[in-house]
Amino acid sequence: MYRKSSEMDSLHNIIYIVLLTSLIIGGSQAAMPYRPYVYNQQFCMDTLTGQQLYIGEVFTRQGQCVRVQCLESLQLWEDSCQVPNLTEGDCRPVAPPGSNTEYPRCCPLYECKSYESYAGGTMEKTNTYDHYGTQRNSHLTEVIVIGQGSTRPSVQIPAAPVKKYQV
């Protein structure tokens, strides 16, 4: 019988170890729930508007025509309308067509006018550029002078004084 008692003690020790191990493993799982994927939400904060942006998210600041983007480094990147370096003609900013408030469609266009005079009249050339300096439109207006300084006052030829060409 002595032998059976030591076998029983040995069996009790094994059961004790198995139960203790299962309690330790089960207890640690109860303390930390299983999460197959932990997503760390990181974002940038636009200090001017207070808006939070997640990495890669973009928005246009209201009333400023500035695009703000949250970079992977959690820094903000801002794009704003540039003033192109235009050298041909007299240039001035004009409002963009439509009422779009999204960048870059909210940026002003630049209209540049140049004039070329010749014996019969004047040619007015109007080029329209975007904020990158890319030409978007070109318009020609020709003003022809008819009958100025003519020696035949009795003969009047009806003609339209302005010709417009759209390019």
NUMAR-877993 format. One line per field, with one value per residue: residue in one letter; x, z, y of N, C-alpha, C in turn. Coordinates in nm, 3 decimals, padded with zeros to 5 digits, always signed. Layout:
res: (A:...) $
nxx: (X:...) $
nzz: (Z:...) $
nyy: (Y:...) $
caxx: (X:...) $
cazz: (Z:...) $
cayy: (Y:...) $
cxx: (X:...) $
czz: (Z:...) $
cyy: (Y:...) $
END
This chain:
res: (M:Y:R:K:S:S:E:M:D:S:L:H:N:I:I:Y:I:V:L:L:T:S:L:I:I:G:G:S:Q:A:A:M:P:Y:R:P:Y:V:Y:N:Q:Q:F:C:M:D:T:L:T:G:Q:Q:L:Y:I:G:E:V:F:T:R:Q:G:Q:C:V:R:V:Q:C:L:E:S:L:Q:L:W:E:D:S:C:Q:V:P:N:L:T:E:G:D:C:R:P:V:A:P:P:G:S:N:T:E:Y:P:R:C:C:P:L:Y:E:C:K:S:Y:E:S:Y:A:G:G:T:M:E:K:T:N:T:Y:D:H:Y:G:T:Q:R:N:S:H:L:T:E:V:I:V:I:G:Q:G:S:T:R:P:S:V:Q:I:P:A:A:P:V:K:K:Y:Q:V) $
nxx: (+00.079:+00.198:+00.323:+00.116:+00.027:+00.236:+00.220:-00.026:+00.024:+00.203:+00.037:-00.147:+00.020:+00.080:-00.175:-00.220:-00.020:-00.103:-00.356:-00.276:-00.117:-00.313:-00.475:-00.303:-00.252:-00.515:-00.589:-00.419:-00.515:-00.765:-00.708:-00.592:-00.756:-00.792:-00.664:-00.656:-00.562:-00.428:-00.511:-00.354:-00.468:-00.361:-00.326:-00.321:-00.336:-00.493:-00.401:-00.512:-00.782:-00.867:-00.933:-00.917:-00.705:-00.657:-00.377:-00.278:-00.516:-00.695:-00.793:-00.961:-00.902:-01.157:-01.250:-00.986:-00.852:-00.652:-00.489:-00.469:-00.278:-00.232:+00.067:+00.263:+00.451:+00.316:+00.300:+00.180:+00.111:+00.097:-00.060:-00.077:-00.220:-00.020:+00.151:+00.193:+00.491:+00.456:+00.533:+00.446:+00.255:-00.003:-00.087:-00.343:-00.511:-00.802:-01.128:-01.185:-01.363:-01.704:-01.820:-01.652:-01.504:-01.295:-00.949:-00.735:-00.908:-01.019:-00.833:-00.718:-00.740:-00.520:-00.528:-00.389:-00.324:-00.229:-00.129:-00.121:-00.048:-00.125:-00.129:-00.399:-00.552:-00.596:-00.473:-00.588:-00.477:-00.570:-00.465:-00.529:-00.422:-00.352:-00.283:-00.039:+00.088:+00.018:-00.120:-00.461:-00.659:-00.708:-00.766:-00.850:-00.896:-00.976:-00.954:-01.061:-00.997:-01.198:-01.234:-01.117:-00.980:-01.048:-01.096:-01.335:-01.618:-01.889:-01.936:-02.031:-01.946:-02.103:-01.986:-01.877:-01.720:-01.559:-01.385:-01.396:-01.202:-01.194:-00.969) $
nzz: (+00.000:+00.051:-00.173:-00.342:-00.214:-00.255:-00.528:-00.547:-00.419:-00.598:-00.823:-00.723:-00.698:-00.967:-01.064:-00.907:-01.006:-01.273:-01.235:-01.103:-01.303:-01.503:-01.371:-01.350:-01.622:-01.712:-01.543:-01.625:-01.880:-01.823:-01.710:-01.920:-02.201:-02.504:-02.799:-03.132:-03.310:-03.248:-03.280:-03.297:-03.265:-03.419:-03.454:-03.603:-03.496:-03.602:-03.516:-03.569:-03.640:-03.471:-03.556:-03.577:-03.746:-03.901:-03.988:-04.314:-04.381:-04.528:-04.545:-04.639:-04.522:-04.403:-04.568:-04.617:-04.823:-04.800:-04.801:-04.574:-04.448:-04.271:-04.190:-04.189:-03.993:-03.801:-03.834:-03.963:-04.300:-04.513:-04.795:-04.998:-05.203:-05.470:-05.597:-05.924:-06.126:-06.347:-06.649:-06.883:-06.999:-06.829:-06.524:-06.308:-06.016:-06.034:-05.938:-05.895:-06.129:-06.056:-05.733:-05.573:-05.284:-05.227:-05.209:-05.489:-05.629:-05.526:-05.543:-05.665:-06.009:-06.260:-06.458:-06.747:-06.944:-07.263:-07.509:-07.854:-08.090:-08.421:-08.761:-08.847:-08.616:-08.287:-08.109:-07.852:-07.614:-07.393:-07.146:-06.930:-06.626:-06.396:-06.040:-06.046:-06.264:-06.505:-06.824:-06.874:-07.034:-07.333:-07.493:-07.763:-07.871:-08.126:-08.223:-08.475:-08.663:-08.863:-09.139:-09.030:-09.078:-09.343:-09.684:-09.809:-09.712:-09.771:-09.823:-09.643:-09.488:-09.347:-09.065:-08.822:-08.535:-08.367:-08.349:-08.222:-08.112:-08.003:-07.854) $
nyy: (-00.118:+00.116:+00.195:+00.276:+00.504:+00.689:+00.710:+00.826:+01.068:+01.180:+01.199:+01.382:+01.605:+01.656:+01.720:+01.946:+02.120:+02.147:+02.268:+02.504:+02.623:+02.662:+02.846:+03.064:+03.127:+03.169:+03.380:+03.586:+03.632:+03.724:+03.967:+04.113:+04.172:+03.986:+04.114:+04.115:+04.310:+04.615:+04.943:+05.243:+05.547:+05.824:+06.171:+06.500:+06.842:+07.126:+07.434:+07.683:+07.645:+07.446:+07.198:+06.842:+06.620:+06.312:+06.102:+06.166:+06.287:+06.563:+06.906:+07.213:+07.533:+07.739:+08.032:+08.110:+07.983:+07.782:+07.477:+07.215:+06.949:+06.643:+06.502:+06.193:+06.218:+06.348:+06.621:+06.932:+07.017:+07.287:+07.423:+07.703:+07.963:+08.065:+08.354:+08.404:+08.453:+08.672:+08.827:+08.942:+09.199:+09.397:+09.289:+09.161:+09.036:+08.828:+08.714:+08.362:+08.149:+08.055:+07.937:+07.784:+07.655:+07.491:+07.409:+07.376:+07.534:+07.761:+07.958:+08.278:+08.387:+08.523:+08.800:+08.919:+09.195:+09.312:+09.549:+09.624:+09.854:+09.959:+10.090:+10.074:+10.040:+09.898:+09.618:+09.421:+09.202:+08.953:+08.748:+08.477:+08.342:+08.072:+08.023:+07.895:+07.991:+07.888:+07.916:+07.970:+08.075:+08.269:+08.576:+08.778:+09.111:+09.326:+09.653:+09.842:+10.128:+10.318:+10.528:+10.757:+11.068:+11.074:+11.178:+11.168:+11.267:+11.228:+10.964:+10.695:+10.404:+10.140:+09.967:+09.735:+09.851:+09.698:+09.394:+09.072:+08.804:+08.474:+08.264) $
caxx: (+00.000:+00.287:+00.352:-00.001:+00.020:+00.330:+00.165:-00.136:+00.085:+00.259:-00.078:-00.200:+00.115:+00.060:-00.304:-00.199:+00.060:-00.189:-00.455:-00.207:-00.078:-00.433:-00.519:-00.211:-00.279:-00.652:-00.592:-00.353:-00.603:-00.877:-00.659:-00.566:-00.838:-00.724:-00.688:-00.570:-00.504:-00.444:-00.492:-00.317:-00.518:-00.275:-00.380:-00.263:-00.434:-00.475:-00.416:-00.594:-00.924:-00.897:-00.977:-00.829:-00.687:-00.583:-00.267:-00.321:-00.640:-00.675:-00.909:-00.935:-00.946:-01.268:-01.221:-00.844:-00.800:-00.530:-00.510:-00.392:-00.270:-00.160:+00.171:+00.291:+00.532:+00.221:+00.317:+00.087:+00.166:+00.002:-00.046:-00.157:-00.216:+00.102:+00.140:+00.287:+00.581:+00.409:+00.607:+00.388:+00.134:-00.046:-00.156:-00.415:-00.586:-00.948:-01.192:-01.197:-01.502:-01.781:-01.809:-01.591:-01.419:-01.190:-00.818:-00.683:-01.007:-01.054:-00.724:-00.752:-00.677:-00.450:-00.560:-00.282:-00.362:-00.123:-00.185:-00.032:-00.109:-00.078:-00.188:-00.544:-00.623:-00.525:-00.501:-00.581:-00.463:-00.593:-00.432:-00.567:-00.332:-00.385:-00.182:+00.090:+00.142:-00.025:-00.220:-00.591:-00.747:-00.652:-00.874:-00.803:-00.994:-00.914:-01.028:-01.021:-01.042:-01.243:-01.276:-01.055:-00.897:-01.088:-01.130:-01.468:-01.715:-02.024:-01.949:-02.024:-01.954:-02.136:-01.898:-01.866:-01.591:-01.480:-01.389:-01.346:-01.159:-01.174:-00.871) $
cazz: (+00.000:+00.058:-00.308:-00.395:-00.152:-00.322:-00.661:-00.528:-00.391:-00.724:-00.906:-00.665:-00.733:-01.110:-01.075:-00.845:-01.099:-01.388:-01.191:-01.076:-01.433:-01.571:-01.303:-01.386:-01.762:-01.717:-01.473:-01.705:-01.992:-01.772:-01.684:-02.047:-02.303:-02.629:-02.910:-03.243:-03.377:-03.169:-03.365:-03.223:-03.341:-03.407:-03.533:-03.593:-03.456:-03.664:-03.405:-03.607:-03.644:-03.369:-03.622:-03.569:-03.873:-03.892:-04.083:-04.453:-04.400:-04.586:-04.550:-04.680:-04.419:-04.444:-04.587:-04.635:-04.940:-04.759:-04.781:-04.460:-04.451:-04.159:-04.239:-04.108:-03.880:-03.718:-03.858:-04.062:-04.423:-04.566:-04.932:-05.019:-05.340:-05.504:-05.693:-06.031:-06.177:-06.483:-06.699:-07.006:-06.985:-06.702:-06.461:-06.184:-05.973:-06.051:-05.864:-05.975:-06.172:-05.965:-05.590:-05.508:-05.172:-05.209:-05.266:-05.534:-05.712:-05.463:-05.567:-05.770:-06.140:-06.290:-06.593:-06.797:-07.070:-07.336:-07.623:-07.968:-08.183:-08.559:-08.838:-08.861:-08.490:-08.171:-08.072:-07.708:-07.584:-07.252:-07.106:-06.793:-06.569:-06.262:-05.940:-06.077:-06.381:-06.624:-06.899:-06.877:-07.135:-07.408:-07.560:-07.846:-07.914:-08.223:-08.246:-08.607:-08.686:-09.002:-09.185:-08.962:-09.169:-09.481:-09.764:-09.865:-09.604:-09.813:-09.832:-09.511:-09.499:-09.215:-09.023:-08.677:-08.495:-08.286:-08.384:-08.109:-08.145:-07.886:-07.887) $
cayy: (+00.000:+00.230:+00.235:+00.343:+00.634:+00.777:+00.736:+00.920:+01.199:+01.224:+01.237:+01.506:+01.712:+01.688:+01.790:+02.076:+02.201:+02.178:+02.367:+02.630:+02.679:+02.711:+02.967:+03.174:+03.164:+03.224:+03.509:+03.689:+03.664:+03.803:+04.102:+04.178:+04.108:+03.953:+04.207:+04.072:+04.427:+04.736:+05.061:+05.362:+05.661:+05.941:+06.281:+06.634:+06.942:+07.257:+07.528:+07.799:+07.611:+07.347:+07.074:+06.728:+06.549:+06.187:+06.096:+06.163:+06.362:+06.696:+06.995:+07.352:+07.628:+07.824:+08.174:+08.139:+07.913:+07.714:+07.334:+07.164:+06.803:+06.582:+06.412:+06.076:+06.264:+06.423:+06.763:+06.986:+07.072:+07.385:+07.473:+07.824:+08.015:+08.137:+08.463:+08.367:+08.555:+08.702:+08.943:+08.995:+09.277:+09.453:+09.177:+09.186:+08.917:+08.827:+08.604:+08.240:+08.126:+07.971:+07.969:+07.668:+07.695:+07.390:+07.440:+07.505:+07.604:+07.889:+08.055:+08.376:+08.381:+08.648:+08.847:+09.007:+09.263:+09.381:+09.623:+09.645:+09.949:+09.961:+10.200:+10.062:+10.023:+09.845:+09.479:+09.398:+09.059:+08.925:+08.610:+08.445:+08.242:+08.025:+08.064:+07.832:+08.058:+07.815:+07.991:+07.903:+08.134:+08.381:+08.648:+08.890:+09.211:+09.416:+09.777:+09.894:+10.266:+10.331:+10.659:+10.869:+11.147:+11.044:+11.295:+11.149:+11.272:+11.190:+10.817:+10.630:+10.259:+10.084:+09.858:+09.718:+09.905:+09.606:+09.252:+08.993:+08.668:+08.389:+08.159) $
cxx: (+00.084:+00.313:+00.234:-00.012:+00.118:+00.286:+00.053:-00.082:+00.142:+00.148:-00.139:-00.109:+00.098:-00.069:-00.290:-00.123:-00.025:-00.292:-00.392:-00.167:-00.201:-00.488:-00.432:-00.239:-00.416:-00.661:-00.527:-00.439:-00.721:-00.833:-00.636:-00.649:-00.759:-00.763:-00.596:-00.501:-00.532:-00.412:-00.466:-00.360:-00.429:-00.332:-00.299:-00.374:-00.399:-00.504:-00.502:-00.743:-00.964:-00.940:-00.871:-00.825:-00.609:-00.476:-00.321:-00.446:-00.608:-00.804:-00.864:-00.988:-01.050:-01.223:-01.075:-00.785:-00.662:-00.565:-00.415:-00.396:-00.189:-00.062:+00.193:+00.374:+00.449:+00.246:+00.217:+00.164:+00.059:+00.039:-00.134:-00.137:-00.087:+00.068:+00.241:+00.374:+00.547:+00.475:+00.544:+00.257:+00.111:-00.135:-00.224:-00.492:-00.735:-01.003:-01.201:-01.342:-01.574:-01.759:-01.749:-01.495:-01.308:-01.061:-00.790:-00.783:-01.050:-00.948:-00.763:-00.680:-00.610:-00.473:-00.455:-00.323:-00.239:-00.186:-00.078:-00.105:-00.045:-00.159:-00.341:-00.619:-00.534:-00.570:-00.481:-00.579:-00.478:-00.566:-00.470:-00.482:-00.385:-00.272:-00.048:+00.159:+00.108:-00.136:-00.348:-00.681:-00.671:-00.765:-00.813:-00.919:-00.921:-01.007:-00.974:-01.081:-01.074:-01.282:-01.213:-00.961:-00.930:-01.125:-01.268:-01.572:-01.854:-02.043:-01.929:-02.042:-01.987:-02.044:-01.898:-01.728:-01.502:-01.496:-01.329:-01.315:-01.139:-01.079:-00.880) $
czz: (+00.000:-00.081:-00.368:-00.338:-00.219:-00.465:-00.652:-00.499:-00.518:-00.819:-00.855:-00.698:-00.879:-01.130:-01.018:-00.940:-01.219:-01.350:-01.166:-01.207:-01.505:-01.505:-01.340:-01.527:-01.774:-01.653:-01.554:-01.825:-01.945:-01.748:-01.813:-02.155:-02.432:-02.737:-03.024:-03.312:-03.292:-03.259:-03.277:-03.306:-03.314:-03.498:-03.511:-03.551:-03.525:-03.557:-03.441:-03.603:-03.533:-03.426:-03.608:-03.704:-03.846:-04.001:-04.224:-04.482:-04.443:-04.571:-04.593:-04.571:-04.477:-04.455:-04.609:-04.761:-04.912:-04.737:-04.671:-04.465:-04.331:-04.215:-04.143:-03.984:-03.780:-03.722:-03.965:-04.181:-04.479:-04.708:-04.945:-05.162:-05.361:-05.597:-05.803:-06.074:-06.324:-06.529:-06.821:-06.977:-06.844:-06.634:-06.331:-06.146:-05.997:-05.977:-05.954:-06.018:-06.075:-05.820:-05.513:-05.399:-05.145:-05.276:-05.377:-05.617:-05.653:-05.486:-05.677:-05.900:-06.163:-06.436:-06.635:-06.933:-07.130:-07.462:-07.730:-08.066:-08.320:-08.633:-08.843:-08.730:-08.379:-08.146:-07.921:-07.684:-07.433:-07.227:-06.960:-06.745:-06.433:-06.166:-05.957:-06.194:-06.510:-06.694:-06.910:-06.990:-07.206:-07.489:-07.636:-07.879:-08.006:-08.244:-08.376:-08.624:-08.834:-09.028:-09.112:-09.060:-09.315:-09.554:-09.827:-09.754:-09.643:-09.816:-09.693:-09.531:-09.360:-09.183:-08.870:-08.633:-08.418:-08.336:-08.264:-08.157:-08.015:-07.927:-07.784) $
cyy: (+00.127:+00.285:+00.313:+00.485:+00.731:+00.807:+00.837:+01.061:+01.259:+01.272:+01.367:+01.625:+01.755:+01.765:+01.931:+02.170:+02.240:+02.283:+02.503:+02.700:+02.735:+02.836:+03.087:+03.221:+03.228:+03.360:+03.619:+03.727:+03.746:+03.947:+04.180:+04.110:+04.087:+04.051:+04.165:+04.188:+04.549:+04.854:+05.181:+05.483:+05.781:+06.049:+06.408:+06.729:+07.073:+07.361:+07.649:+07.768:+07.514:+07.213:+06.966:+06.658:+06.422:+06.187:+06.079:+06.244:+06.506:+06.776:+07.134:+07.444:+07.722:+07.969:+08.208:+08.080:+07.854:+07.567:+07.288:+07.012:+06.755:+06.480:+06.295:+06.110:+06.344:+06.574:+06.806:+07.040:+07.165:+07.422:+07.595:+07.871:+08.094:+08.253:+08.432:+08.485:+08.579:+08.831:+09.007:+09.067:+09.329:+09.349:+09.220:+09.060:+08.936:+08.705:+08.481:+08.220:+08.033:+08.011:+07.852:+07.715:+07.594:+07.436:+07.339:+07.585:+07.738:+07.995:+08.153:+08.343:+08.517:+08.682:+08.949:+09.064:+09.329:+09.440:+09.638:+09.736:+09.937:+10.067:+10.194:+10.047:+09.969:+09.700:+09.466:+09.247:+09.041:+08.776:+08.591:+08.327:+08.197:+08.063:+07.994:+07.901:+07.986:+07.893:+07.909:+07.952:+08.247:+08.444:+08.766:+08.982:+09.306:+09.534:+09.837:+10.033:+10.280:+10.476:+10.776:+10.939:+11.122:+11.173:+11.281:+11.150:+11.224:+11.038:+10.758:+10.480:+10.204:+09.965:+09.851:+09.765:+09.806:+09.464:+09.177:+08.853:+08.592:+08.276:+08.049) $
END
